[in-house]
Amino acid sequence: MAIAPLRRGLPIDTPRERPPSPRQVARWITTAPSRRGLFAAEALGRLLEHCPELDRTHNLVRQFAAMLDTRDATTLPDWLTNLAASGLPALTGLVNAIREDQPAVVQGITTAFNSGVNEGRITDLKLQKRIMAGRAGVPLLRQRVILMAHLRRRYP
């Protein structure tokens, strides 16, 4: 079947590019434009040309990222209004959730403090507990958690 078109003198189809996965597109959208690779930037540009809903989503995400980068929440109410008016049903629920706890969101945007380090340590502890699956006692778990914390300090 692959050789038959060649025998008939028909032109060979050019191989098509594999469509990106939703996870890959989400990564491209959430990555800062200055940190995207050339391939990712070109592929995202082609994708945004063909899908206006995704283009609106991209613009809204970049606006929120700008708020986070500058730690300025003064544009949050306008952004929420734009988000609600975007007509994207998946993001309408996000508007309602943010509005329910807007003071906490403003605090999270404007302060430099976060619990990221603590969340990382908790994740490491849970990972070690799952790996060991109850086969060892507390001393070994303690030793492995300390070793992991030491390695994280050396290789951020």
Phi, psi and chi 1 to 4 in degrees:
 res  aa     phi    psi   chi1   chi2   chi3   chi4
   1 MET       -  -31.7  -71.6  178.1   63.5      -
   2 ALA   -74.8  -29.7      -      -      -      -
   3 ILE   -91.3  -22.5  -62.7  174.8      -      -
   4 ALA   -55.8  -45.6      -      -      -      -
   5 PRO   -61.4  -31.6  -20.9   29.5      -      -
   6 LEU   -67.7  -39.3  -64.7  174.6      -      -
   7 ARG   -65.9  -33.4  -71.6 -174.6  179.5  152.8
   8 ARG   -82.6   -5.7  -76.4 -172.5 -114.1  138.2
   9 GLY    82.0   16.5      -      -      -      -
  10 LEU   -78.3  149.6  -62.2  174.2      -      -
  11 PRO   -68.6  147.9   22.6  -30.0      -      -
  12 ILE   -83.4  133.1  -59.9  174.1      -      -
  13 ASP   -68.0  138.4  -70.6  -20.9      -      -
  14 THR   -75.0  140.8   57.0      -      -      -
  15 PRO   -63.4  138.9   15.9  -22.5      -      -
  16 ARG   -88.7  149.7  -67.8 -171.7 -179.2  153.9
  17 GLU   -74.8  137.9  171.4 -179.9   -2.2      -
  18 ARG   -69.8  132.7 -175.6  178.7 -155.9  174.9
  19 PRO   -67.2  144.6   19.7  -26.7      -      -
  20 PRO   -72.1  153.1   25.5  -32.1      -      -
  21 SER   -77.2  158.3   69.0      -      -      -
  22 PRO   -57.6  -36.6  -25.9   33.7      -      -
  23 ARG   -64.3  -40.6 -179.3  177.8  -68.0 -170.6
  24 GLN   -66.6  -41.2 -165.6  171.6   25.1      -
  25 VAL   -64.5  -41.3  173.5      -      -      -
  26 ALA   -61.3  -39.5      -      -      -      -
  27 ARG   -65.0  -40.8 -174.0  179.0  -39.6  117.3
  28 TRP   -63.3  -40.8  -68.7  -16.7      -      -
  29 ILE   -68.8  -41.2  -71.5  174.0      -      -
  30 THR   -81.1  -15.4   56.1      -      -      -
  31 THR   -78.2  138.2  -58.3      -      -      -
  32 ALA   -60.3  139.0      -      -      -      -
  33 PRO   -54.8  -32.6  -25.4   33.0      -      -
  34 SER   -71.7  -18.1   61.5      -      -      -
  35 ARG  -101.9   -2.8  -60.3 -163.8   62.8 -172.9
  36 ARG   -76.7  145.2  -77.2 -173.3 -152.6  132.6
  37 GLY   -75.8  168.7      -      -      -      -
  38 LEU   -62.8  -45.0 -177.4   60.7      -      -
  39 PHE   -62.1  -46.0  171.1   76.5      -      -
  40 ALA   -63.2  -41.0      -      -      -      -
  41 ALA   -64.8  -43.5      -      -      -      -
  42 GLU   -67.4  -44.3  -70.9  175.7   -2.5      -
  43 ALA   -64.3  -41.8      -      -      -      -
  44 LEU   -65.5  -39.8 -178.7   61.6      -      -
  45 GLY   -60.3  -44.3      -      -      -      -
  46 ARG   -63.9  -40.0  -73.7 -167.2  -53.4  -90.9
  47 LEU   -66.5  -41.8 -161.5   60.8      -      -
  48 LEU   -67.7  -29.3  -64.9  178.2      -      -
  49 GLU   -66.0  -35.3  -72.8  174.8    6.6      -
  50 HIS   -89.2  -14.8  -72.4   64.7      -      -
  51 CYS  -132.1   99.3 -175.6      -      -      -
  52 PRO   -65.2  -31.6   13.2  -19.8      -      -
  53 GLU   -64.6  -41.4  -67.6   87.8    8.1      -
  54 LEU   -67.9  -33.7 -161.8   58.1      -      -
  55 ASP   -64.7  -42.7 -170.0   30.0      -      -
  56 ARG   -63.3  -42.1  -81.6 -175.7  -74.0 -178.2
  57 THR   -61.3  -43.9  -56.6      -      -      -
  58 HIS   -59.8  -44.8  176.8 -100.8      -      -
  59 ASN   -62.9  -42.2  -69.2  -25.1      -      -
  60 LEU   -66.2  -39.6  -70.0  166.4      -      -
  61 VAL   -65.6  -42.1  167.7      -      -      -
  62 ARG   -65.5  -35.5  -64.9  -69.1    7.4  130.3
  63 GLN   -64.6  -42.1  -71.0  171.1    8.9      -
  64 PHE   -67.0  -38.9 -171.5   74.3      -      -
  65 ALA   -63.0  -36.2      -      -      -      -
  66 ALA   -64.9  -37.8      -      -      -      -
  67 MET   -62.4  -41.9  -82.1 -169.8  -80.8      -
  68 LEU   -67.7  -40.2  -68.3  175.0      -      -
  69 ASP   -64.4  -41.0  -71.5  -18.1      -      -
  70 THR   -90.3   -7.0   59.5      -      -      -
  71 ARG    54.7   43.5  -64.6 -165.6 -169.3  -78.8
  72 ASP  -123.7  111.6 -178.2   22.2      -      -
  73 ALA   -99.0   12.4      -      -      -      -
  74 THR   -67.6  -26.3   55.8      -      -      -
  75 THR   -91.6    3.8   58.2      -      -      -
  76 LEU   -60.7  -45.9 -177.3   64.4      -      -
  77 PRO   -60.1  -40.6  -24.1   33.7      -      -
  78 ASP   -65.6  -39.7  -64.4  -27.0      -      -
  79 TRP   -63.7  -41.7 -177.8   79.0      -      -
  80 LEU   -64.0  -37.7  -71.8  172.5      -      -
  81 THR   -64.4  -44.4  -54.8      -      -      -
  82 ASN   -62.5  -39.1  -68.7  -19.5      -      -
  83 LEU   -65.1  -42.5 -167.1   61.8      -      -
  84 ALA   -67.8  -34.5      -      -      -      -
  85 ALA   -83.8   -4.3      -      -      -      -
  86 SER   -69.1  -21.5   68.2      -      -      -
  87 GLY    78.1   15.5      -      -      -      -
  88 LEU   -98.1  108.5  -58.0  167.4      -      -
  89 PRO   -61.8  -31.6   15.1  -22.4      -      -
  90 ALA   -67.0  -29.4      -      -      -      -
  91 LEU   -90.5  -13.4  -62.2  178.8      -      -
  92 THR   -65.1  -39.0  -54.6      -      -      -
  93 GLY   -63.1  -34.5      -      -      -      -
  94 LEU   -65.0  -38.7  178.1   64.0      -      -
  95 VAL   -59.9  -47.0  171.3      -      -      -
  96 ASN   -63.2  -41.0  -63.8  -26.0      -      -
  97 ALA   -66.2  -40.8      -      -      -      -
  98 ILE   -69.1  -40.0  -69.8  176.4      -      -
  99 ARG   -66.5  -30.2  -77.0 -165.5  174.6  140.2
 100 GLU   -62.4  -35.2  -77.1  178.3   10.3      -
 101 ASP  -129.7   48.5 -156.3    9.2      -      -
 102 GLN   -62.4  -38.6 -167.3  167.0  -14.5      -
 103 PRO   -60.0  -36.8  -24.6   33.2      -      -
 104 ALA   -68.3  -37.4      -      -      -      -
 105 VAL   -66.2  -42.7  174.3      -      -      -
 106 VAL   -61.4  -43.4  169.3      -      -      -
 107 GLN   -62.3  -41.6 -171.9   70.9   21.2      -
 108 GLY   -65.1  -35.1      -      -      -      -
 109 ILE   -73.6  -40.9  -69.1  172.9      -      -
 110 THR   -86.5  -20.0   56.5      -      -      -
 111 THR   -98.8  153.3   61.0      -      -      -
 112 ALA   -87.7   -7.3      -      -      -      -
 113 PHE   -88.3  140.5  -56.2  105.0      -      -
 114 ASN  -151.0  171.5   62.1   46.0      -      -
 115 SER  -103.6   25.7   62.1      -      -      -
 116 GLY   -60.0  -41.1      -      -      -      -
 117 VAL   -65.5  -44.5  173.5      -      -      -
 118 ASN   -64.0  -40.9  -68.5  -24.7      -      -
 119 GLU   -63.1  -37.9  -66.5  -63.5  -31.1      -
 120 GLY   -64.1  -42.1      -      -      -      -
 121 ARG   -64.2  -40.3  -60.9  -73.2 -172.5 -114.1
 122 ILE   -64.7  -41.1  -68.9  168.3      -      -
 123 THR   -62.3  -42.4  -57.7      -      -      -
 124 ASP   -60.8  -43.6  -69.7  -16.3      -      -
 125 LEU   -62.5  -44.8  177.1   62.9      -      -
 126 LYS   -64.9  -37.4  -71.8 -179.9  178.7  179.7
 127 LEU   -62.7  -45.6  174.7   67.8      -      -
 128 GLN   -63.7  -39.6  -71.6  -58.8  -39.4      -
 129 LYS   -63.3  -39.6  -75.2  178.1   69.6  173.2
 130 ARG   -68.6  -39.8  -94.4 -172.0 -122.6  113.8
 131 ILE   -63.3  -43.7  -72.6  171.8      -      -
 132 MET   -79.3  -24.3  -67.8  173.5   23.9      -
 133 ALA    49.6   41.2      -      -      -      -
 134 GLY    74.8   12.5      -      -      -      -
 135 ARG   -85.8  -10.7  -67.1 -174.6  -62.3 -114.5
 136 ALA  -134.2  166.4      -      -      -      -
 137 GLY   -89.6 -174.1      -      -      -      -
 138 VAL   -63.6  -38.8  174.4      -      -      -
 139 PRO   -59.4  -41.6  -24.8   33.8      -      -
 140 LEU   -69.6  -40.9  179.7   59.1      -      -
 141 LEU   -59.8  -43.3  176.4   63.7      -      -
 142 ARG   -60.8  -45.4 -179.2  178.4 -176.6  -85.1
 143 GLN   -62.3  -42.4 -178.2   63.5   33.2      -
 144 ARG   -69.2  -37.0  -69.8 -176.1   71.2  156.3
 145 VAL   -67.1  -41.2  168.5      -      -      -
 146 ILE   -63.5  -42.0  -69.7  171.0      -      -
 147 LEU   -62.8  -42.3  177.0   63.7      -      -
 148 MET   -65.3  -40.3 -172.3  171.5  -78.1      -
 149 ALA   -63.0  -39.8      -      -      -      -
 150 HIS   -63.6  -42.6  177.6   69.2      -      -
 151 LEU   -66.7  -36.2  -71.7  174.2      -      -
 152 ARG   -65.6  -33.7  -78.7 -151.7 -175.1 -102.8
 153 ARG   -68.3  -35.0  -90.8 -169.2 -128.1  120.5
 154 ARG   -77.8  -34.3  -71.9  178.7   54.9 -164.4
 155 TYR  -125.8   82.9  -54.9  106.3      -      -
 156 PRO   -69.9      -   20.7  -25.3      -      -
